[in-house]
Amino acid sequence: MPKVKPHSGAAKRFKKNAAGYKHKRQHKSHILTKMTTKRKRHLRGTRILGASDSPRVDRMLRSS
């Protein structure tokens, strides 16, 4: 029986903690010059994943 491995893309993007899954906001990696300062400021930091998406991430990270 082969090992069950986590989804490698999801493992890089989500970290489990007591409140749920912690993740970084999207659209904050490159081509930031055209973005307003306000929009970049609001994309800072991390968030907790929504309740409706948590079962899908649970399944992708089931072995980790």
Secondary structure as GFF3:
##gff-version 3
##sequence-region A 1 64
A	DSSP	alpha_helix	8	13	.	.	.	ID=ss1
A	DSSP	beta_strand	15	17	.	.	.	ID=ss2
A	DSSP	beta_strand	20	24	.	.	.	ID=ss3
A	DSSP	alpha_helix	37	42	.	.	.	ID=ss4
A	DSSP	beta_strand	46	48	.	.	.	ID=ss5
A	DSSP	alpha_helix	54	60	.	.	.	ID=ss6
###
